[in-house]
Amino acid sequence: YAINNDPRNLPTAVLVQENSTFARSTLSSIRNTGYFDLMAQVRTPAELDELIRRGEAQFGITIPGDFTKRVMRGEDDWVDVPSIPGRRRSVMTISKANWSRS
């Protein structure tokens, strides 16, 4: 087996617990990387876990319900990315420095 050092279009499910400009912008940025194929949006953590367990998604991204509040307070926020069952979970850090104010 070969290791791919530049993965692309990884099947990914998304759980967005906040409908905000920051959340939508973050998802758009994640989509634009080309690393993730955002193939499903789910409503519950259980649905997200089930898609990963069944192998329909290799990754899941959760944007928490207090995402904007935490970004605006200047906290580094964690966007949870559960991976393939049995493997460690990964996280992406989103900080206020990633956003510019108009």
N, C-alpha and C positions, 0 to 999 in steps of 0.2 A: 504494500500500500504506500502511496505517496502522500506526503503532507502538503496541503495547499496553504501557502503563506499569504494568499490574497483571496480569501473567500468572498463570494458574491451571491446575492439573491438567496440568502438563507431563509427558508420558510419560517415566518414569525407571526405569532398571534399577539394581539394588543388588548390590554385592559386599561381603558381610560376612565379614571374615577373623577375627573374634573373636566368640564367642557369650558375651556378658557383659551384665550389667545396664546398664552405661554404653552399650554398643552398641545394645541394644534401646531404651533410653530416648531415645537420640539419633535413631534411626530413627522412633520414635513422634513426637518433636518435629518432625522434618522433615515427616512425613506430615501432622501437624496444622496446618502452615502453610497448606496448601491449594495451595501453589505446585507441588508435585510429586505426580504419580500414580505411586506405587511399583508398577509393573505387572509386574515380574519380579525374582526373586532368582537370581543366577547363582553359579557355583562358581569360575570362573577369570577373570582379567583378559582373556583372549582372548575368552571368551563375552561379556563386557561390551562390549568393543570391537566385536565382530561385530554385536550388537544395535544399537549406535549407527550403525555403518557401513551396515547394511541399512535404517536409518530407522525401526526398530521402537521405538526409544527415542531421545528427543532428548538426554537426559542420563544419566549414570551416576554413582553415588555409591559410593565405596570407603571402608569403615571398616577401617583396618589392623589387623593381628594384635596389635600391642602398644598398642592404643588406650587401654585402661584403665590400663596401667602408666604411660604418658606423661601421662595426665590426673592420676593420683594423684601423680606427681612434680611437678606444677605446670607442666609444659611446655604451651605452646600446641600443640595437635595439629591436623594438617591432615587434613581429610576431602576426598579428591580427587573432583572433579566434572568428568570429561571431557565436553566438549560436542560439538556437531555437528562432524563431520569437517571438517578444514580451518580450523577456528576455534580460538582460544586456549582452553586449559583454564582452568577456574575452580577455586577452592578455597574451602571454608568453614573458618573457624577455630573450633575448639572449645577452650575453655580451662577450667581448673579453676573459674574464677569462675562458669561456667555451672551448676555443680553445688553443691548445699548438702548438708552432712553432717547426718544425723539424730543 
